[in-house]
Amino acid sequence: MPIYNSKQLIRFANNCGAEIPRWLKFKLEDYSDDLDSLREFGVDFISELSETLIQYGVPSIHFYSLNYSKTLSKIIKNIS
């Protein structure tokens, strides 16, 4: 899931029973209310994570876009 907003990410993770790594929670706090910088970090982070998964042979990746197609388009462009 691309990172659009830290509160939304935490809520989504809690609803799914997923755990956000502690280091990532601290990183999210660094951005506080600076959504533009948070989203820029999110694009870079999810792009790198996706590239790593592809390198390890993951056959496909499913993204939850949550109607943020521009952010997701940047990630797909980065990994293409």
CNS distance restraints for C-alpha pairs under 8 A (distance, minus, plus):
assign (resid   1 and name CA) (resid  46 and name CA) 7.83 0.50 0.50
assign (resid   1 and name CA) (resid  63 and name CA) 5.53 0.50 0.50
assign (resid   1 and name CA) (resid  64 and name CA) 5.14 0.50 0.50
assign (resid   1 and name CA) (resid  65 and name CA) 6.91 0.50 0.50
assign (resid   2 and name CA) (resid  42 and name CA) 6.08 0.50 0.50
assign (resid   2 and name CA) (resid  43 and name CA) 6.78 0.50 0.50
assign (resid   2 and name CA) (resid  46 and name CA) 6.27 0.50 0.50
assign (resid   2 and name CA) (resid  63 and name CA) 7.44 0.50 0.50
assign (resid   2 and name CA) (resid  64 and name CA) 7.33 0.50 0.50
assign (resid   2 and name CA) (resid  65 and name CA) 7.09 0.50 0.50
assign (resid   2 and name CA) (resid  71 and name CA) 7.46 0.50 0.50
assign (resid   2 and name CA) (resid  72 and name CA) 6.90 0.50 0.50
assign (resid   3 and name CA) (resid   9 and name CA) 6.60 0.50 0.50
assign (resid   3 and name CA) (resid  38 and name CA) 7.36 0.50 0.50
assign (resid   3 and name CA) (resid  39 and name CA) 5.98 0.50 0.50
assign (resid   3 and name CA) (resid  42 and name CA) 4.72 0.50 0.50
assign (resid   3 and name CA) (resid  43 and name CA) 7.27 0.50 0.50
assign (resid   3 and name CA) (resid  46 and name CA) 7.91 0.50 0.50
assign (resid   4 and name CA) (resid   8 and name CA) 7.53 0.50 0.50
assign (resid   4 and name CA) (resid   9 and name CA) 7.56 0.50 0.50
assign (resid   4 and name CA) (resid  35 and name CA) 7.34 0.50 0.50
assign (resid   4 and name CA) (resid  38 and name CA) 7.09 0.50 0.50
assign (resid   4 and name CA) (resid  39 and name CA) 5.31 0.50 0.50
assign (resid   4 and name CA) (resid  42 and name CA) 7.08 0.50 0.50
assign (resid   5 and name CA) (resid   9 and name CA) 6.32 0.50 0.50
assign (resid   5 and name CA) (resid  35 and name CA) 6.60 0.50 0.50
assign (resid   5 and name CA) (resid  38 and name CA) 7.17 0.50 0.50
assign (resid   5 and name CA) (resid  39 and name CA) 7.34 0.50 0.50
assign (resid   6 and name CA) (resid  10 and name CA) 6.17 0.50 0.50
assign (resid   6 and name CA) (resid  28 and name CA) 6.20 0.50 0.50
assign (resid   7 and name CA) (resid  11 and name CA) 6.14 0.50 0.50
assign (resid   8 and name CA) (resid  12 and name CA) 6.05 0.50 0.50
assign (resid   9 and name CA) (resid  13 and name CA) 6.09 0.50 0.50
assign (resid  10 and name CA) (resid  14 and name CA) 6.12 0.50 0.50
assign (resid  10 and name CA) (resid  20 and name CA) 7.46 0.50 0.50
assign (resid  11 and name CA) (resid  15 and name CA) 6.19 0.50 0.50
assign (resid  12 and name CA) (resid  16 and name CA) 6.27 0.50 0.50
assign (resid  13 and name CA) (resid  17 and name CA) 5.94 0.50 0.50
assign (resid  13 and name CA) (resid  18 and name CA) 4.74 0.50 0.50
assign (resid  13 and name CA) (resid  19 and name CA) 6.30 0.50 0.50
assign (resid  13 and name CA) (resid  20 and name CA) 7.06 0.50 0.50
assign (resid  14 and name CA) (resid  18 and name CA) 6.10 0.50 0.50
assign (resid  14 and name CA) (resid  19 and name CA) 7.37 0.50 0.50
assign (resid  20 and name CA) (resid  24 and name CA) 6.66 0.50 0.50
assign (resid  20 and name CA) (resid  25 and name CA) 6.64 0.50 0.50
assign (resid  21 and name CA) (resid  25 and name CA) 6.46 0.50 0.50
assign (resid  22 and name CA) (resid  26 and name CA) 6.34 0.50 0.50
assign (resid  23 and name CA) (resid  27 and name CA) 6.25 0.50 0.50
assign (resid  24 and name CA) (resid  28 and name CA) 6.12 0.50 0.50
assign (resid  25 and name CA) (resid  29 and name CA) 6.33 0.50 0.50
assign (resid  26 and name CA) (resid  30 and name CA) 6.51 0.50 0.50
assign (resid  27 and name CA) (resid  31 and name CA) 7.11 0.50 0.50
assign (resid  28 and name CA) (resid  32 and name CA) 6.85 0.50 0.50
assign (resid  28 and name CA) (resid  38 and name CA) 7.16 0.50 0.50
assign (resid  31 and name CA) (resid  35 and name CA) 7.28 0.50 0.50
assign (resid  31 and name CA) (resid  37 and name CA) 6.77 0.50 0.50
assign (resid  31 and name CA) (resid  38 and name CA) 5.72 0.50 0.50
assign (resid  34 and name CA) (resid  38 and name CA) 6.22 0.50 0.50
assign (resid  35 and name CA) (resid  39 and name CA) 5.97 0.50 0.50
assign (resid  36 and name CA) (resid  40 and name CA) 6.22 0.50 0.50
assign (resid  37 and name CA) (resid  41 and name CA) 6.13 0.50 0.50
assign (resid  38 and name CA) (resid  42 and name CA) 6.06 0.50 0.50
assign (resid  39 and name CA) (resid  43 and name CA) 6.13 0.50 0.50
assign (resid  39 and name CA) (resid  71 and name CA) 7.72 0.50 0.50
assign (resid  40 and name CA) (resid  44 and name CA) 6.40 0.50 0.50
assign (resid  41 and name CA) (resid  45 and name CA) 5.98 0.50 0.50
assign (resid  42 and name CA) (resid  46 and name CA) 5.88 0.50 0.50
assign (resid  43 and name CA) (resid  47 and name CA) 5.89 0.50 0.50
assign (resid  43 and name CA) (resid  71 and name CA) 6.84 0.50 0.50
assign (resid  43 and name CA) (resid  72 and name CA) 7.81 0.50 0.50
assign (resid  43 and name CA) (resid  74 and name CA) 6.90 0.50 0.50
assign (resid  43 and name CA) (resid  75 and name CA) 5.65 0.50 0.50
assign (resid  44 and name CA) (resid  48 and name CA) 6.19 0.50 0.50
assign (resid  44 and name CA) (resid  75 and name CA) 7.56 0.50 0.50
assign (resid  45 and name CA) (resid  49 and name CA) 6.14 0.50 0.50
assign (resid  46 and name CA) (resid  50 and name CA) 5.94 0.50 0.50
assign (resid  46 and name CA) (resid  75 and name CA) 7.00 0.50 0.50
assign (resid  47 and name CA) (resid  51 and name CA) 6.16 0.50 0.50
assign (resid  47 and name CA) (resid  75 and name CA) 5.29 0.50 0.50
assign (resid  47 and name CA) (resid  76 and name CA) 7.54 0.50 0.50
assign (resid  47 and name CA) (resid  78 and name CA) 6.19 0.50 0.50
assign (resid  47 and name CA) (resid  79 and name CA) 6.11 0.50 0.50
assign (resid  48 and name CA) (resid  52 and name CA) 6.21 0.50 0.50
assign (resid  48 and name CA) (resid  79 and name CA) 7.99 0.50 0.50
assign (resid  49 and name CA) (resid  53 and name CA) 6.30 0.50 0.50
assign (resid  50 and name CA) (resid  54 and name CA) 6.19 0.50 0.50
assign (resid  50 and name CA) (resid  61 and name CA) 7.56 0.50 0.50
assign (resid  50 and name CA) (resid  79 and name CA) 7.14 0.50 0.50
assign (resid  51 and name CA) (resid  55 and name CA) 6.15 0.50 0.50
assign (resid  51 and name CA) (resid  79 and name CA) 6.05 0.50 0.50
assign (resid  52 and name CA) (resid  56 and name CA) 6.36 0.50 0.50
assign (resid  53 and name CA) (resid  57 and name CA) 6.55 0.50 0.50
assign (resid  53 and name CA) (resid  58 and name CA) 5.54 0.50 0.50
assign (resid  54 and name CA) (resid  58 and name CA) 5.19 0.50 0.50
assign (resid  54 and name CA) (resid  59 and name CA) 7.25 0.50 0.50
assign (resid  54 and name CA) (resid  60 and name CA) 7.88 0.50 0.50
assign (resid  63 and name CA) (resid  72 and name CA) 7.97 0.50 0.50
assign (resid  65 and name CA) (resid  69 and name CA) 6.19 0.50 0.50
assign (resid  65 and name CA) (resid  72 and name CA) 6.43 0.50 0.50
assign (resid  68 and name CA) (resid  72 and name CA) 6.55 0.50 0.50
assign (resid  69 and name CA) (resid  73 and name CA) 5.86 0.50 0.50
assign (resid  70 and name CA) (resid  74 and name CA) 6.41 0.50 0.50
assign (resid  71 and name CA) (resid  75 and name CA) 6.58 0.50 0.50
assign (resid  72 and name CA) (resid  76 and name CA) 6.25 0.50 0.50
assign (resid  73 and name CA) (resid  77 and name CA) 6.08 0.50 0.50
assign (resid  74 and name CA) (resid  78 and name CA) 6.18 0.50 0.50
assign (resid  75 and name CA) (resid  79 and name CA) 6.41 0.50 0.50
assign (resid  76 and name CA) (resid  80 and name CA) 6.05 0.50 0.50
